[in-house]
């Protein structure tokens, strides 16, 4: 039976539009591989009701949550809560990658302890991305945010390539370190003087990326 | 008591270093943060640091670690 990956992909402001763009690119890449079926809950489909139905029906092994969040939950379209402690049991036996602010600080523990998720990967603080001031309303044309696709995608691609959660986290951290080095040493074109801030944001994401649960789990 | 005063002074010193560092960045550069409705400029980040908000304190903590890491040649 083909394994499935569920993505929530709200897009209602600049931050969620950015993650919507990242996840769209990643989905294209995964579809190219062809080994996984994708459940794509984008925009108006990123609701609590559809999320709950999809999780129950499709039983995805990997769940990628994009959007705003808070210490005990993750939001979908229009900042409406789709996951919190009341439906945390949906995460039973699953691996979760949540790119939502603050969500891992408490939800990571809740997801694994109460929800019986195999593993939960998230950010203990707001996930940070630097925008190109001249292109900030169009993610596909924004050269700065494109830098952040790489670590975002590395996490998921590492997981689906068979690495354990721990190795996928380490691989992603290595990618972030590599990008920091790249932006510090090589002659990167830096028209707007954003490179120092990009390095800081990459370091920020490196600092707060954290895994919970059984980190030897594999997808 | 003296230890507390020293710790407070060190913290303020670190904050000043981070503020100086942020002042070297393009003040119009912007970041997107999951959880904030709109992008924040470097100027907004400076305000958060100066006002000692929880986010501002995190900026200080991470910037300082980042500066230390650069100084130690870890990356």
HADDOCK unambig.tbl for C-alpha pairs under 7 A between the chains (distance, minus, plus):
assign (segid A and resid 13 and name CA) (segid B and resid 37 and name CA) 6.93 0.50 0.50
assign (segid A and resid 14 and name CA) (segid B and resid 38 and name CA) 6.83 0.50 0.50
assign (segid A and resid 15 and name CA) (segid B and resid 32 and name CA) 5.67 0.50 0.50
assign (segid A and resid 15 and name CA) (segid B and resid 33 and name CA) 6.45 0.50 0.50
assign (segid A and resid 15 and name CA) (segid B and resid 34 and name CA) 5.98 0.50 0.50
assign (segid A and resid 67 and name CA) (segid B and resid 34 and name CA) 6.71 0.50 0.50
assign (segid A and resid 68 and name CA) (segid B and resid 34 and name CA) 5.13 0.50 0.50
assign (segid A and resid 68 and name CA) (segid B and resid 35 and name CA) 4.97 0.50 0.50
assign (segid A and resid 69 and name CA) (segid B and resid 35 and name CA) 6.16 0.50 0.50
assign (segid A and resid 100 and name CA) (segid B and resid 34 and name CA) 5.73 0.50 0.50
assign (segid A and resid 101 and name CA) (segid B and resid 34 and name CA) 4.87 0.50 0.50
assign (segid A and resid 101 and name CA) (segid B and resid 35 and name CA) 5.49 0.50 0.50
assign (segid A and resid 126 and name CA) (segid B and resid 33 and name CA) 5.56 0.50 0.50
assign (segid A and resid 126 and name CA) (segid B and resid 34 and name CA) 5.40 0.50 0.50
assign (segid A and resid 126 and name CA) (segid B and resid 35 and name CA) 6.60 0.50 0.50
assign (segid A and resid 127 and name CA) (segid B and resid 33 and name CA) 5.66 0.50 0.50
assign (segid A and resid 127 and name CA) (segid B and resid 34 and name CA) 5.61 0.50 0.50
assign (segid A and resid 128 and name CA) (segid B and resid 31 and name CA) 6.65 0.50 0.50
assign (segid A and resid 128 and name CA) (segid B and resid 32 and name CA) 5.84 0.50 0.50
assign (segid A and resid 128 and name CA) (segid B and resid 33 and name CA) 4.90 0.50 0.50
assign (segid A and resid 129 and name CA) (segid B and resid 31 and name CA) 5.50 0.50 0.50
assign (segid A and resid 129 and name CA) (segid B and resid 32 and name CA) 5.11 0.50 0.50
assign (segid A and resid 129 and name CA) (segid B and resid 33 and name CA) 6.59 0.50 0.50
assign (segid A and resid 130 and name CA) (segid B and resid 30 and name CA) 5.89 0.50 0.50
assign (segid A and resid 130 and name CA) (segid B and resid 31 and name CA) 4.25 0.50 0.50
assign (segid A and resid 130 and name CA) (segid B and resid 32 and name CA) 6.08 0.50 0.50
assign (segid A and resid 131 and name CA) (segid B and resid 30 and name CA) 5.64 0.50 0.50
assign (segid A and resid 131 and name CA) (segid B and resid 31 and name CA) 5.73 0.50 0.50
assign (segid A and resid 131 and name CA) (segid B and resid 32 and name CA) 6.86 0.50 0.50
assign (segid A and resid 133 and name CA) (segid B and resid 29 and name CA) 6.31 0.50 0.50
assign (segid A and resid 133 and name CA) (segid B and resid 30 and name CA) 6.70 0.50 0.50
assign (segid A and resid 177 and name CA) (segid B and resid 75 and name CA) 6.78 0.50 0.50
assign (segid A and resid 181 and name CA) (segid B and resid 75 and name CA) 6.14 0.50 0.50
assign (segid A and resid 193 and name CA) (segid B and resid 26 and name CA) 6.00 0.50 0.50
assign (segid A and resid 194 and name CA) (segid B and resid 26 and name CA) 6.69 0.50 0.50
assign (segid A and resid 194 and name CA) (segid B and resid 29 and name CA) 6.29 0.50 0.50
assign (segid A and resid 196 and name CA) (segid B and resid 25 and name CA) 6.84 0.50 0.50
assign (segid A and resid 197 and name CA) (segid B and resid 25 and name CA) 6.88 0.50 0.50
assign (segid A and resid 203 and name CA) (segid B and resid 66 and name CA) 6.98 0.50 0.50
assign (segid A and resid 204 and name CA) (segid B and resid 62 and name CA) 6.45 0.50 0.50
